[in-house]
Amino acid sequence: MDERQPAADSGLGDLEPGTAQRAQLRTRLADIAWTALCVVLALWAVWSVVDLARGATAWVYSAVAWVLLAAALVLRTRAMRRRTSL
């Protein structure tokens, strides 16, 4: 009774070009990159505001951090909307 049963499908297929898994991988990596960028910019923005509260005079760094964070969040939102509309 040596019946061989096929391996259970784990849901992961080949990552060859043109497959659904390849598109999902690209999307997932983009999500990770956008999230990392937003986290770093948010930490920089908060850190610069804390430095301003302590009396530092580098208010330009704080303004740049907040502008970059806002731009990154707007671009991420637009990218997510574009992805769901396709």
N, CA, C and O atoms as a CHARMM CRD file, in Angstrom:
* protein
*
  344
    1    1 MET  N      0.81700  -1.16400   0.00000 PROA 1      0.00000
    2    1 MET  CA     0.00000   0.00000   0.00000 PROA 1      0.00000
    3    1 MET  C      0.87400   1.24500   0.00000 PROA 1      0.00000
    4    1 MET  O      0.90400   2.02600   0.95100 PROA 1      0.00000
    5    2 ASP  N      1.55300   1.38400  -1.07000 PROA 2      0.00000
    6    2 ASP  CA     2.43000   2.53100  -1.24200 PROA 2      0.00000
    7    2 ASP  C      1.80400   3.55000  -2.18100 PROA 2      0.00000
    8    2 ASP  O      2.35800   3.85600  -3.23700 PROA 2      0.00000
    9    3 GLU  N      0.68500   4.05600  -1.80300 PROA 3      0.00000
   10    3 GLU  CA     0.03700   5.04800  -2.64900 PROA 3      0.00000
   11    3 GLU  C      0.68600   6.40200  -2.42000 PROA 3      0.00000
   12    3 GLU  O      0.77500   6.89700  -1.29600 PROA 3      0.00000
   13    4 ARG  N      1.12700   6.97200  -3.50400 PROA 4      0.00000
   14    4 ARG  CA     1.73700   8.30300  -3.40100 PROA 4      0.00000
   15    4 ARG  C      0.66800   9.34800  -3.63700 PROA 4      0.00000
   16    4 ARG  O     -0.07800   9.30300  -4.61500 PROA 4      0.00000
   17    5 GLN  N      0.61700  10.27100  -2.72900 PROA 5      0.00000
   18    5 GLN  CA    -0.37100  11.33600  -2.85500 PROA 5      0.00000
   19    5 GLN  C      0.34400  12.61500  -3.26900 PROA 5      0.00000
   20    5 GLN  O      1.45800  12.88500  -2.82000 PROA 5      0.00000
   21    6 PRO  N     -0.29400  13.39300  -4.11600 PROA 6      0.00000
   22    6 PRO  CA     0.35000  14.64400  -4.53000 PROA 6      0.00000
   23    6 PRO  C      0.53100  15.58100  -3.33800 PROA 6      0.00000
   24    6 PRO  O     -0.25500  15.58800  -2.39100 PROA 6      0.00000
   25    7 ALA  N      1.57600  16.35200  -3.42400 PROA 7      0.00000
   26    7 ALA  CA     1.84900  17.31100  -2.34600 PROA 7      0.00000
   27    7 ALA  C      0.73100  18.34300  -2.28700 PROA 7      0.00000
   28    7 ALA  O      0.20000  18.77600  -3.30900 PROA 7      0.00000
   29    8 ALA  N      0.40100  18.71400  -1.09200 PROA 8      0.00000
   30    8 ALA  CA    -0.66200  19.70500  -0.90900 PROA 8      0.00000
   31    8 ALA  C     -0.19300  21.04700  -1.46300 PROA 8      0.00000
   32    8 ALA  O      0.95500  21.44600  -1.26800 PROA 8      0.00000
   33    9 ASP  N     -1.08300  21.72500  -2.14600 PROA 9      0.00000
   34    9 ASP  CA    -0.76300  23.02500  -2.71900 PROA 9      0.00000
   35    9 ASP  C     -0.69000  24.05300  -1.59500 PROA 9      0.00000
   36    9 ASP  O     -1.65900  24.26900  -0.86800 PROA 9      0.00000
   37   10 SER  N      0.46900  24.67700  -1.46900 PROA 10     0.00000
   38   10 SER  CA     0.66300  25.65100  -0.38900 PROA 10     0.00000
   39   10 SER  C      0.23300  27.05400  -0.80500 PROA 10     0.00000
   40   10 SER  O      0.30800  27.98300  -0.00100 PROA 10     0.00000
   41   11 GLY  N     -0.21400  27.21900  -2.04400 PROA 11     0.00000
   42   11 GLY  CA    -0.63700  28.53100  -2.48800 PROA 11     0.00000
   43   11 GLY  C      0.48700  29.33500  -3.10100 PROA 11     0.00000
   44   11 GLY  O      0.25400  30.40000  -3.67400 PROA 11     0.00000
   45   12 LEU  N      1.69800  28.83900  -2.98700 PROA 12     0.00000
   46   12 LEU  CA     2.83000  29.54100  -3.57000 PROA 12     0.00000
   47   12 LEU  C      3.19100  28.86400  -4.88300 PROA 12     0.00000
   48   12 LEU  O      3.53500  27.68200  -4.91100 PROA 12     0.00000
   49   13 GLY  N      3.11100  29.60300  -5.94000 PROA 13     0.00000
   50   13 GLY  CA     3.46300  29.06500  -7.23800 PROA 13     0.00000
   51   13 GLY  C      4.83900  29.53800  -7.64300 PROA 13     0.00000
   52   13 GLY  O      5.57100  30.14000  -6.85600 PROA 13     0.00000
   53   14 ASP  N      5.17200  29.25600  -8.87500 PROA 14     0.00000
   54   14 ASP  CA     6.45200  29.70900  -9.38900 PROA 14     0.00000
   55   14 ASP  C      6.46700  31.22100  -9.50500 PROA 14     0.00000
   56   14 ASP  O      5.45300  31.84300  -9.82100 PROA 14     0.00000
   57   15 LEU  N      7.61400  31.79600  -9.24800 PROA 15     0.00000
   58   15 LEU  CA     7.75400  33.24600  -9.34400 PROA 15     0.00000
   59   15 LEU  C      8.29300  33.63100 -10.72000 PROA 15     0.00000
   60   15 LEU  O      9.17900  34.47600 -10.84100 PROA 15     0.00000
   61   16 GLU  N      7.75200  33.00700 -11.73300 PROA 16     0.00000
   62   16 GLU  CA     8.18100  33.30900 -13.08600 PROA 16     0.00000
   63   16 GLU  C      7.49700  34.59000 -13.55700 PROA 16     0.00000
   64   16 GLU  O      6.41800  34.93800 -13.07600 PROA 16     0.00000
   65   17 PRO  N      8.12500  35.28300 -14.49200 PROA 17     0.00000
   66   17 PRO  CA     7.50500  36.50600 -15.01300 PROA 17     0.00000
   67   17 PRO  C      6.12700  36.23500 -15.59600 PROA 17     0.00000
   68   17 PRO  O      5.91700  35.25200 -16.30700 PROA 17     0.00000
   69   18 GLY  N      5.19400  37.12200 -15.28200 PROA 18     0.00000
   70   18 GLY  CA     3.84800  36.99900 -15.81200 PROA 18     0.00000
   71   18 GLY  C      2.88700  36.23800 -14.92400 PROA 18     0.00000
   72   18 GLY  O      1.69900  36.16700 -15.23600 PROA 18     0.00000
   73   19 THR  N      3.35400  35.67300 -13.84000 PROA 19     0.00000
   74   19 THR  CA     2.45400  34.93500 -12.94700 PROA 19     0.00000
   75   19 THR  C      1.84600  35.88200 -11.92400 PROA 19     0.00000
   76   19 THR  O      2.37100  36.96500 -11.66400 PROA 19     0.00000
   77   20 ALA  N      0.74300  35.45900 -11.35800 PROA 20     0.00000
   78   20 ALA  CA     0.06300  36.28600 -10.35100 PROA 20     0.00000
   79   20 ALA  C      0.94100  36.47600  -9.11500 PROA 20     0.00000
   80   20 ALA  O      0.92800  37.53700  -8.49200 PROA 20     0.00000
   81   21 GLN  N      1.69400  35.44800  -8.77100 PROA 21     0.00000
   82   21 GLN  CA     2.55600  35.54500  -7.59300 PROA 21     0.00000
   83   21 GLN  C      3.63400  36.60400  -7.79000 PROA 21     0.00000
   84   21 GLN  O      4.01200  37.29400  -6.84300 PROA 21     0.00000
   85   22 ARG  N      4.12700  36.73000  -9.01500 PROA 22     0.00000
   86   22 ARG  CA     5.15500  37.73600  -9.29200 PROA 22     0.00000
   87   22 ARG  C      4.58200  39.13600  -9.10600 PROA 22     0.00000
   88   22 ARG  O      5.24500  40.00300  -8.53800 PROA 22     0.00000
   89   23 ALA  N      3.36400  39.36500  -9.57600 PROA 23     0.00000
   90   23 ALA  CA     2.71900  40.66900  -9.40400 PROA 23     0.00000
   91   23 ALA  C      2.45000  40.94900  -7.92900 PROA 23     0.00000
   92   23 ALA  O      2.62200  42.07800  -7.46900 PROA 23     0.00000
   93   24 GLN  N      2.03700  39.94200  -7.20000 PROA 24     0.00000
   94   24 GLN  CA     1.79000  40.12000  -5.77400 PROA 24     0.00000
   95   24 GLN  C      3.08700  40.41300  -5.02700 PROA 24     0.00000
   96   24 GLN  O      3.10000  41.20800  -4.08700 PROA 24     0.00000
   97   25 LEU  N      4.17200  39.77500  -5.44100 PROA 25     0.00000
   98   25 LEU  CA     5.46200  40.02000  -4.80900 PROA 25     0.00000
   99   25 LEU  C      5.89700  41.46200  -5.02300 PROA 25     0.00000
  100   25 LEU  O      6.35700  42.12100  -4.09100 PROA 25     0.00000
  101   26 ARG  N      5.75200  41.95100  -6.24000 PROA 26     0.00000
  102   26 ARG  CA     6.12800  43.32900  -6.54800 PROA 26     0.00000
  103   26 ARG  C      5.28900  44.30500  -5.72200 PROA 26     0.00000
  104   26 ARG  O      5.81200  45.29100  -5.20300 PROA 26     0.00000
  105   27 THR  N      4.00700  44.03400  -5.60200 PROA 27     0.00000
  106   27 THR  CA     3.11900  44.88500  -4.82100 PROA 27     0.00000
  107   27 THR  C      3.49800  44.85600  -3.34800 PROA 27     0.00000
  108   27 THR  O      3.52500  45.89300  -2.68600 PROA 27     0.00000
  109   28 ARG  N      3.78800  43.67700  -2.84500 PROA 28     0.00000
  110   28 ARG  CA     4.15100  43.54300  -1.42600 PROA 28     0.00000
  111   28 ARG  C      5.45200  44.27100  -1.11400 PROA 28     0.00000
  112   28 ARG  O      5.56300  44.93600  -0.08400 PROA 28     0.00000
  113   29 LEU  N      6.43000  44.14700  -1.99900 PROA 29     0.00000
  114   29 LEU  CA     7.69600  44.84800  -1.78400 PROA 29     0.00000
  115   29 LEU  C      7.50800  46.36300  -1.83700 PROA 29     0.00000
  116   29 LEU  O      8.13200  47.09700  -1.07100 PROA 29     0.00000
  117   30 ALA  N      6.65700  46.82200  -2.73000 PROA 30     0.00000
  118   30 ALA  CA     6.36900  48.26300  -2.78900 PROA 30     0.00000
  119   30 ALA  C      5.69300  48.72300  -1.50300 PROA 30     0.00000
  120   30 ALA  O      6.00500  49.80000  -0.99400 PROA 30     0.00000
  121   31 ASP  N      4.77400  47.92500  -0.97300 PROA 31     0.00000
  122   31 ASP  CA     4.11500  48.27300   0.29200 PROA 31     0.00000
  123   31 ASP  C      5.11400  48.36600   1.43100 PROA 31     0.00000
  124   31 ASP  O      5.04400  49.28000   2.25300 PROA 31     0.00000
  125   32 ILE  N      6.03900  47.42600   1.48100 PROA 32     0.00000
  126   32 ILE  CA     7.05700  47.43200   2.53400 PROA 32     0.00000
  127   32 ILE  C      7.95200  48.66100   2.40400 PROA 32     0.00000
  128   32 ILE  O      8.27500  49.30100   3.40600 PROA 32     0.00000
  129   33 ALA  N      8.35100  48.99300   1.18800 PROA 33     0.00000
  130   33 ALA  CA     9.21700  50.15800   0.96500 PROA 33     0.00000
  131   33 ALA  C      8.51100  51.45700   1.33900 PROA 33     0.00000
  132   33 ALA  O      9.10600  52.31700   1.99000 PROA 33     0.00000
  133   34 TRP  N      7.23800  51.61100   0.93300 PROA 34     0.00000
  134   34 TRP  CA     6.48300  52.82000   1.27100 PROA 34     0.00000
  135   34 TRP  C      6.29500  52.93300   2.77400 PROA 34     0.00000
  136   34 TRP  O      6.42300  54.02000   3.33800 PROA 34     0.00000
  137   35 THR  N      5.99300  51.81900   3.42400 PROA 35     0.00000
  138   35 THR  CA     5.79900  51.84000   4.87300 PROA 35     0.00000
  139   35 THR  C      7.08400  52.23000   5.59300 PROA 35     0.00000
  140   35 THR  O      7.06000  53.02600   6.53200 PROA 35     0.00000
  141   36 ALA  N      8.20100  51.66900   5.15100 PROA 36     0.00000
  142   36 ALA  CA     9.49100  51.99900   5.76700 PROA 36     0.00000
  143   36 ALA  C      9.81100  53.48000   5.58300 PROA 36     0.00000
  144   36 ALA  O     10.27200  54.14000   6.51500 PROA 36     0.00000
  145   37 LEU  N      9.56900  53.99300   4.39100 PROA 37     0.00000
  146   37 LEU  CA     9.83100  55.41000   4.13500 PROA 37     0.00000
  147   37 LEU  C      8.97000  56.29700   5.02800 PROA 37     0.00000
  148   37 LEU  O      9.46700  57.26200   5.60900 PROA 37     0.00000
  149   38 CYS  N      7.69700  55.97900   5.14000 PROA 38     0.00000
  150   38 CYS  CA     6.79400  56.78300   5.96500 PROA 38     0.00000
  151   38 CYS  C      7.16800  56.71600   7.44000 PROA 38     0.00000
  152   38 CYS  O      7.07100  57.71700   8.15000 PROA 38     0.00000
  153   39 VAL  N      7.58800  55.56500   7.89800 PROA 39     0.00000
  154   39 VAL  CA     7.99600  55.43100   9.30600 PROA 39     0.00000
  155   39 VAL  C      9.24600  56.25700   9.58200 PROA 39     0.00000
  156   39 VAL  O      9.31800  56.95500  10.59400 PROA 39     0.00000
  157   40 VAL  N     10.22600  56.18200   8.69500 PROA 40     0.00000
  158   40 VAL  CA    11.45600  56.95600   8.88900 PROA 40     0.00000
  159   40 VAL  C     11.16200  58.45000   8.86900 PROA 40     0.00000
  160   40 VAL  O     11.66900  59.19500   9.70800 PROA 40     0.00000
  161   41 LEU  N     10.35200  58.88800   7.92300 PROA 41     0.00000
  162   41 LEU  CA    10.01100  60.31300   7.86100 PROA 41     0.00000
  163   41 LEU  C      9.20400  60.75700   9.07500 PROA 41     0.00000
  164   41 LEU  O      9.39600  61.86500   9.57500 PROA 41     0.00000
  165   42 ALA  N      8.30300  59.90000   9.55200 PROA 42     0.00000
  166   42 ALA  CA     7.52100  60.24700  10.74700 PROA 42     0.00000
  167   42 ALA  C      8.42200  60.35100  11.97200 PROA 42     0.00000
  168   42 ALA  O      8.26900  61.26900  12.77800 PROA 42     0.00000
  169   43 LEU  N      9.34500  59.43200  12.11600 PROA 43     0.00000
  170   43 LEU  CA    10.27700  59.50300  13.24600 PROA 43     0.00000
  171   43 LEU  C     11.12900  60.76500  13.17400 PROA 43     0.00000
  172   43 LEU  O     11.36000  61.42300  14.18900 PROA 43     0.00000
  173   44 TRP  N     11.59400  61.10000  11.97800 PROA 44     0.00000
  174   44 TRP  CA    12.38600  62.31700  11.80300 PROA 44     0.00000
  175   44 TRP  C     11.55900  63.55000  12.15100 PROA 44     0.00000
  176   44 TRP  O     12.05000  64.45900  12.82100 PROA 44     0.00000
  177   45 ALA  N     10.31500  63.58400  11.70200 PROA 45     0.00000
  178   45 ALA  CA     9.45800  64.73900  11.96900 PROA 45     0.00000
  179   45 ALA  C      9.19500  64.88800  13.46300 PROA 45     0.00000
  180   45 ALA  O      9.29100  65.99000  14.00400 PROA 45     0.00000
  181   46 VAL  N      8.86900  63.80800  14.11800 PROA 46     0.00000
  182   46 VAL  CA     8.60000  63.86600  15.56500 PROA 46     0.00000
  183   46 VAL  C      9.86800  64.24700  16.32500 PROA 46     0.00000
  184   46 VAL  O      9.82300  65.06100  17.24700 PROA 46     0.00000
  185   47 TRP  N     10.99000  63.66100  15.93900 PROA 47     0.00000
  186   47 TRP  CA    12.25900  63.96300  16.60900 PROA 47     0.00000
  187   47 TRP  C     12.58900  65.44800  16.46100 PROA 47     0.00000
  188   47 TRP  O     13.05400  66.07400  17.41400 PROA 47     0.00000
  189   48 SER  N     12.35600  66.01500  15.28200 PROA 48     0.00000
  190   48 SER  CA    12.67800  67.43200  15.07600 PROA 48     0.00000
  191   48 SER  C     11.75300  68.33800  15.88400 PROA 48     0.00000
  192   48 SER  O     12.18000  69.39400  16.35100 PROA 48     0.00000
  193   49 VAL  N     10.49200  67.93900  16.05600 PROA 49     0.00000
  194   49 VAL  CA     9.57800  68.72200  16.88200 PROA 49     0.00000
  195   49 VAL  C     10.00400  68.65100  18.35100 PROA 49     0.00000
  196   49 VAL  O      9.92800  69.64700  19.07200 PROA 49     0.00000
  197   50 VAL  N     10.44300  67.49300  18.78300 PROA 50     0.00000
  198   50 VAL  CA    10.92500  67.35600  20.16700 PROA 50     0.00000
  199   50 VAL  C     12.15500  68.23600  20.37100 PROA 50     0.00000
  200   50 VAL  O     12.29000  68.88400  21.40900 PROA 50     0.00000
  201   51 ASP  N     13.05300  68.26200  19.38200 PROA 51     0.00000
  202   51 ASP  CA    14.22600  69.13400  19.49100 PROA 51     0.00000
  203   51 ASP  C     13.82300  70.60900  19.54200 PROA 51     0.00000
  204   51 ASP  O     14.42900  71.40000  20.26500 PROA 51     0.00000
  205   52 LEU  N     12.79000  70.97300  18.76500 PROA 52     0.00000
  206   52 LEU  CA    12.30300  72.35200  18.82200 PROA 52     0.00000
  207   52 LEU  C     11.74700  72.68100  20.20400 PROA 52     0.00000
  208   52 LEU  O     11.94700  73.78400  20.71200 PROA 52     0.00000
  209   53 ALA  N     11.05700  71.73000  20.80400 PROA 53     0.00000
  210   53 ALA  CA    10.49600  71.94500  22.13800 PROA 53     0.00000
  211   53 ALA  C     11.59800  72.10300  23.18000 PROA 53     0.00000
  212   53 ALA  O     11.41100  72.78000  24.19100 PROA 53     0.00000
  213   54 ARG  N     12.74000  71.48100  22.93200 PROA 54     0.00000
  214   54 ARG  CA    13.86600  71.58100  23.86200 PROA 54     0.00000
  215   54 ARG  C     14.66700  72.86300  23.66400 PROA 54     0.00000
  216   54 ARG  O     15.55400  73.17600  24.45800 PROA 54     0.00000
  217   55 GLY  N     14.35100  73.60500  22.60400 PROA 55     0.00000
  218   55 GLY  CA    15.04200  74.86800  22.40700 PROA 55     0.00000
  219   55 GLY  C     16.01700  74.87400  21.24800 PROA 55     0.00000
  220   55 GLY  O     16.78100  75.82900  21.10000 PROA 55     0.00000
  221   56 ALA  N     16.01600  73.86000  20.43500 PROA 56     0.00000
  222   56 ALA  CA    16.90100  73.85400  19.27000 PROA 56     0.00000
  223   56 ALA  C     16.41400  74.89500  18.26400 PROA 56     0.00000
  224   56 ALA  O     15.23100  75.23500  18.22500 PROA 56     0.00000
  225   57 THR  N     17.32800  75.38300  17.46800 PROA 57     0.00000
  226   57 THR  CA    16.96400  76.42600  16.51500 PROA 57     0.00000
  227   57 THR  C     16.85300  75.90400  15.08800 PROA 57     0.00000
  228   57 THR  O     16.77100  76.70300  14.15500 PROA 57     0.00000
  229   58 ALA  N     16.84900  74.62300  14.89500 PROA 58     0.00000
  230   58 ALA  CA    16.80500  74.02600  13.56300 PROA 58     0.00000
  231   58 ALA  C     15.36000  73.77000  13.14000 PROA 58     0.00000
  232   58 ALA  O     14.97600  72.62700  12.89400 PROA 58     0.00000
  233   59 TRP  N     14.56600  74.83000  13.05500 PROA 59     0.00000
  234   59 TRP  CA    13.15800  74.67800  12.69300 PROA 59     0.00000
  235   59 TRP  C     12.98600  74.30700  11.23200 PROA 59     0.00000
  236   59 TRP  O     11.95500  73.75300  10.85000 PROA 59     0.00000
  237   60 VAL  N     13.99100  74.60600  10.40300 PROA 60     0.00000
  238   60 VAL  CA    13.91100  74.25900   8.98000 PROA 60     0.00000
  239   60 VAL  C     13.88000  72.74800   8.80800 PROA 60     0.00000
  240   60 VAL  O     13.15000  72.24500   7.95300 PROA 60     0.00000
  241   61 TYR  N     14.65400  72.01300   9.59700 PROA 61     0.00000
  242   61 TYR  CA    14.64400  70.56000   9.51500 PROA 61     0.00000
  243   61 TYR  C     13.26400  69.99400   9.84200 PROA 61     0.00000
  244   61 TYR  O     12.80900  69.03300   9.22300 PROA 61     0.00000
  245   62 SER  N     12.61800  70.59800  10.81100 PROA 62     0.00000
  246   62 SER  CA    11.27700  70.15500  11.17600 PROA 62     0.00000
  247   62 SER  C     10.30000  70.39700  10.02900 PROA 62     0.00000
  248   62 SER  O      9.49200  69.52700   9.70500 PROA 62     0.00000
  249   63 ALA  N     10.37200  71.56300   9.42400 PROA 63     0.00000
  250   63 ALA  CA     9.47700  71.87200   8.30700 PROA 63     0.00000
  251   63 ALA  C      9.71600  70.93500   7.12900 PROA 63     0.00000
  252   63 ALA  O      8.76300  70.45200   6.51700 PROA 63     0.00000
  253   64 VAL  N     10.96400  70.67900   6.81300 PROA 64     0.00000
  254   64 VAL  CA    11.29500  69.77300   5.70200 PROA 64     0.00000
  255   64 VAL  C     10.80100  68.36500   6.00200 PROA 64     0.00000
  256   64 VAL  O     10.26700  67.69400   5.11900 PROA 64     0.00000
  257   65 ALA  N     10.97000  67.92000   7.22100 PROA 65     0.00000
  258   65 ALA  CA    10.52100  66.57300   7.59000 PROA 65     0.00000
  259   65 ALA  C      9.01100  66.43700   7.43200 PROA 65     0.00000
  260   65 ALA  O      8.53200  65.43100   6.91000 PROA 65     0.00000
  261   66 TRP  N      8.26500  67.43400   7.87300 PROA 66     0.00000
  262   66 TRP  CA     6.80900  67.36200   7.77100 PROA 66     0.00000
  263   66 TRP  C      6.33200  67.45000   6.32500 PROA 66     0.00000
  264   66 TRP  O      5.37500  66.77600   5.94300 PROA 66     0.00000
  265   67 VAL  N      6.99000  68.27400   5.52800 PROA 67     0.00000
  266   67 VAL  CA     6.62000  68.37900   4.10700 PROA 67     0.00000
  267   67 VAL  C      6.89900  67.06400   3.39000 PROA 67     0.00000
  268   67 VAL  O      6.06200  66.59100   2.62100 PROA 67     0.00000
  269   68 LEU  N      8.05900  66.47300   3.63000 PROA 68     0.00000
  270   68 LEU  CA     8.38800  65.18700   3.00000 PROA 68     0.00000
  271   68 LEU  C      7.44100  64.07700   3.45300 PROA 68     0.00000
  272   68 LEU  O      7.04500  63.23000   2.65200 PROA 68     0.00000
  273   69 LEU  N      7.08200  64.08200   4.72400 PROA 69     0.00000
  274   69 LEU  CA     6.14300  63.08400   5.22100 PROA 69     0.00000
  275   69 LEU  C      4.78700  63.24900   4.55900 PROA 69     0.00000
  276   69 LEU  O      4.17000  62.26400   4.15100 PROA 69     0.00000
  277   70 ALA  N      4.32000  64.47900   4.45000 PROA 70     0.00000
  278   70 ALA  CA     3.02700  64.71700   3.80300 PROA 70     0.00000
  279   70 ALA  C      3.06800  64.28500   2.33800 PROA 70     0.00000
  280   70 ALA  O      2.11900  63.67000   1.85100 PROA 70     0.00000
  281   71 ALA  N      4.14600  64.59900   1.63700 PROA 71     0.00000
  282   71 ALA  CA     4.26300  64.21700   0.23000 PROA 71     0.00000
  283   71 ALA  C      4.29200  62.69400   0.07800 PROA 71     0.00000
  284   71 ALA  O      3.65100  62.14800  -0.82000 PROA 71     0.00000
  285   72 ALA  N      5.02600  62.01900   0.94200 PROA 72     0.00000
  286   72 ALA  CA     5.09800  60.55500   0.87100 PROA 72     0.00000
  287   72 ALA  C      3.73700  59.92000   1.14900 PROA 72     0.00000
  288   72 ALA  O      3.36100  58.94800   0.49400 PROA 72     0.00000
  289   73 LEU  N      3.00400  60.45900   2.10800 PROA 73     0.00000
  290   73 LEU  CA     1.68600  59.90800   2.41400 PROA 73     0.00000
  291   73 LEU  C      0.69000  60.15100   1.27900 PROA 73     0.00000
  292   73 LEU  O     -0.13400  59.28600   0.98100 PROA 73     0.00000
  293   74 VAL  N      0.76300  61.32200   0.64800 PROA 74     0.00000
  294   74 VAL  CA    -0.11800  61.59600  -0.49400 PROA 74     0.00000
  295   74 VAL  C      0.19900  60.65600  -1.64800 PROA 74     0.00000
  296   74 VAL  O     -0.70700  60.09600  -2.26400 PROA 74     0.00000
  297   75 LEU  N      1.47900  60.48500  -1.94000 PROA 75     0.00000
  298   75 LEU  CA     1.86300  59.58400  -3.03500 PROA 75     0.00000
  299   75 LEU  C      1.47600  58.14000  -2.73700 PROA 75     0.00000
  300   75 LEU  O      1.03300  57.41800  -3.63000 PROA 75     0.00000
  301   76 ARG  N      1.63900  57.72100  -1.50000 PROA 76     0.00000
  302   76 ARG  CA     1.25500  56.34900  -1.13000 PROA 76     0.00000
  303   76 ARG  C     -0.24900  56.16100  -1.28100 PROA 76     0.00000
  304   76 ARG  O     -0.69500  55.12500  -1.77500 PROA 76     0.00000
  305   77 THR  N     -1.03300  57.14500  -0.86300 PROA 77     0.00000
  306   77 THR  CA    -2.48400  57.05600  -0.98700 PROA 77     0.00000
  307   77 THR  C     -2.90400  56.98700  -2.44900 PROA 77     0.00000
  308   77 THR  O     -3.77000  56.19100  -2.81400 PROA 77     0.00000
  309   78 ARG  N     -2.29700  57.81500  -3.28000 PROA 78     0.00000
  310   78 ARG  CA    -2.62400  57.79400  -4.70200 PROA 78     0.00000
  311   78 ARG  C     -2.23600  56.46600  -5.34500 PROA 78     0.00000
  312   78 ARG  O     -2.96800  55.94000  -6.18400 PROA 78     0.00000
  313   79 ALA  N     -1.10200  55.93600  -4.95700 PROA 79     0.00000
  314   79 ALA  CA    -0.66500  54.65500  -5.51400 PROA 79     0.00000
  315   79 ALA  C     -1.62200  53.53800  -5.11300 PROA 79     0.00000
  316   79 ALA  O     -1.92300  52.66100  -5.92300 PROA 79     0.00000
  317   80 MET  N     -2.10100  53.56100  -3.87800 PROA 80     0.00000
  318   80 MET  CA    -3.03700  52.53400  -3.42500 PROA 80     0.00000
  319   80 MET  C     -4.36500  52.65700  -4.15600 PROA 80     0.00000
  320   80 MET  O     -4.96200  51.64400  -4.52200 PROA 80     0.00000
  321   81 ARG  N     -4.84000  53.88200  -4.37600 PROA 81     0.00000
  322   81 ARG  CA    -6.09200  54.08400  -5.10100 PROA 81     0.00000
  323   81 ARG  C     -5.95700  53.62400  -6.54800 PROA 81     0.00000
  324   81 ARG  O     -6.86100  52.99400  -7.09600 PROA 81     0.00000
  325   82 ARG  N     -4.82800  53.94100  -7.15500 PROA 82     0.00000
  326   82 ARG  CA    -4.60400  53.53900  -8.53400 PROA 82     0.00000
  327   82 ARG  C     -4.55000  52.01900  -8.65700 PROA 82     0.00000
  328   82 ARG  O     -5.06000  51.45400  -9.62400 PROA 82     0.00000
  329   83 ARG  N     -3.94000  51.36300  -7.69100 PROA 83     0.00000
  330   83 ARG  CA    -3.82600  49.90500  -7.71300 PROA 83     0.00000
  331   83 ARG  C     -5.19200  49.24600  -7.57800 PROA 83     0.00000
  332   83 ARG  O     -5.46900  48.25300  -8.25100 PROA 83     0.00000
  333   84 THR  N     -6.04500  49.78500  -6.71800 PROA 84     0.00000
  334   84 THR  CA    -7.36000  49.16900  -6.52200 PROA 84     0.00000
  335   84 THR  C     -8.31400  49.47100  -7.66800 PROA 84     0.00000
  336   84 THR  O     -9.27000  48.72700  -7.88600 PROA 84     0.00000
  337   85 SER  N     -8.06900  50.55300  -8.40400 PROA 85     0.00000
  338   85 SER  CA    -8.96600  50.88600  -9.51800 PROA 85     0.00000
  339   85 SER  C     -8.62500  50.10500 -10.77400 PROA 85     0.00000
  340   85 SER  O     -9.43900  50.03800 -11.69600 PROA 85     0.00000
  341   86 LEU  N     -7.44200  49.51500 -10.83000 PROA 86     0.00000
  342   86 LEU  CA    -7.07600  48.75300 -12.03300 PROA 86     0.00000
  343   86 LEU  C     -7.69500  47.41200 -12.07500 PROA 86     0.00000
  344   86 LEU  O     -7.47700  46.66100 -13.02600 PROA 86     0.00000
